[in-house]
Amino acid sequence: MLFNSDIFLFVFLPVVLIGFYLLGKFKRSTAALLWLVLGSLVFYGWWNPAYLVLLGISVVTNYSIGALLIKQRGTSAAKLVVSLGVIFNLGLLGYFKYANFFISITNTLTGWSSSIDEIVLPLAISFFTFQQIAYLVDVYQDKAEEYSFLHYCLFVTFFPQLIAGPIVHHKEMMPQFMKQETYRFIPENLAVGISIFMLGLFKKMIFADSVAVYATPVFAAADGGASIGFFEAWTGSLCYTLQIYFDFSGYSDMAIGLGRMFGIRLPLNFNSPYKALSIVDFWRRWHMTLSRFLRDYLYIPLGGNRYGDARRYTNLMTVMLIGGLWHGAGWTFVAWGGLHGFYLLVNHAWRASVGERFRGSVARLCYWCLTFLAVVVAWVFFRAETFGGAVEILFAMAGGNGVTVPGWMPHTPGFNQLARLLQLESTRSLMATKDAFIWIAALLPVAFILPNTQQIMSRYMQGFDYRIESVANRLAGLMSFRPGFVSAAVIALVSIVAITSLWKTSEFLYYQF
């Protein structure tokens, strides 16, 4: 079930919300929790009920291992138990997500022709697997304590974050569900939650889906072996860069908004990453809970930066390669992770050698431009279905196929002189259309300049580790949400526009991972 579907918005969500608060009103917190778990299972099983069995096996097994860990805590057997738990989770993920990929690699290296039937990837397996690994490690380190099987089920299956994150910690979620006030209907929580949700839905339906139609044909043509033009390649790459930005930003807002409707504060997962001045800064802003997981449960256990620069750089590259592979079983994802690993190595080496010598507005602008360009280049590998398609687009972006401009450009005021100066030829393009350029020109400033949702809603999103950037600048102050007619009218307009777009074809990109 998608957040941007009519069945979710007009049937599922109202029924689950009303049932939750009705049960809470009569002091039936256990019944309210059970109602929320059952609703979350319906939400998950809507796509394919068969995979509820897999989710159930994962939940029961991890809960049992966690309970055993609590009993064995402090003994020599505890390390063996947590290791078996991690192996179980990685084995489950490896079979369903990577079996076909590894078999193809083996066939290539050995010349064998072994095969298995195509395995359909269970929804959200990457997210609930990492979440439960974190839980087991936290229990082993005495950072988490389970109360009941029902609580654990809700921790894993809570539908706002089940499908595409954020990846939450047990200690972040369960104390909130233990508070009696969570089950009391608070109008502010509903109003703030709906507002955040609708802002996210608007980003998804109007921004992300509008540029997706210009990115898809470019990458499809490149994957099919076609030669791509310079402007077509840049159009496709920038449109996808904006599509995934607003798709993931919109989803993250919707998840936080849904959680708030139930009185639950989910951690931020997205914080204006295209405003980053370095790749290190980018990964503090993009998929923040995944970055946190990779840092706490992989990078630091590998040694982090404690054993010299060589070991540190090796650990960084290892973590990013695994992060790339986590997103998908393919060489394009490995290349994407490897590129970001390389970027991080360069970033850290630059900081170590140059330090703070280059500062000021010009330096910041250069850092920002270089960071954004590096991110766009890496997104090409992330989006392309084939390695050859990604290389073709990057080759075209570099001018390898020459530079011919779309037929509408010569009619743009002042362009004829520039075209003659650069000796550019004009050609008819079905992909680098004028509408695509308008969308790019309109959305880039939104990502680069405008305040994000947590800044707009800063009065109501304080607490729970919300690292909200300063809203002291005039633009953020003007757009800050305040109770009253103006804010209500803006949210109403945003909601109407977003809801009337529900019936067009749409999907969330991060549901694929």
Secondary structure, 3 states (H helix, E strand, C coil): CCCCCHHHHHHHHHHHHHHHHHHHHCCCHHHHHHHHHHHHHHHHHCCCCCHHHHHHHHHHHHHHHHHHHHHHCCCCHHHHHHHHHHHHHHHHHHHHHHHHHHHHHHHHHHCCCCCCCCCCCCCCHHHHHHHHHHHHHHHHCCCCCCCCHHHHHHHHHCHHHHCCCCCCCHHHHHHHHHCHHHHCCCHHHHHHHHHHHHHHHHHHHHHHHHHHHHHHHHHHHHHCCCCCCHHHHHHHHHHHHHHHHHHHHHHHHHHHHHHHHCCCCCCCCECCHHHCCCHHHHHHHECHHHHHHHHHHHHCCCCCCCCCHHHHHHHHHHHHHHHHHHHCCCHHHHHHHHHHHHHHHHHHHHHHHHCCCCCCHHHHHHHHHHHHHHHHHHHHHHHCCCHHHHHHHHHHHCCCCCCEEECCHHHCCCHHHHHHHHCCEEECCCCCCHHHHHHHHHHHHHHHCCCCHHHHCCCCCCCCCCCCCCCCCHHHHHHCCCCCHHHHHHHHHHHHHHHCCCCCCCCCHHHHC
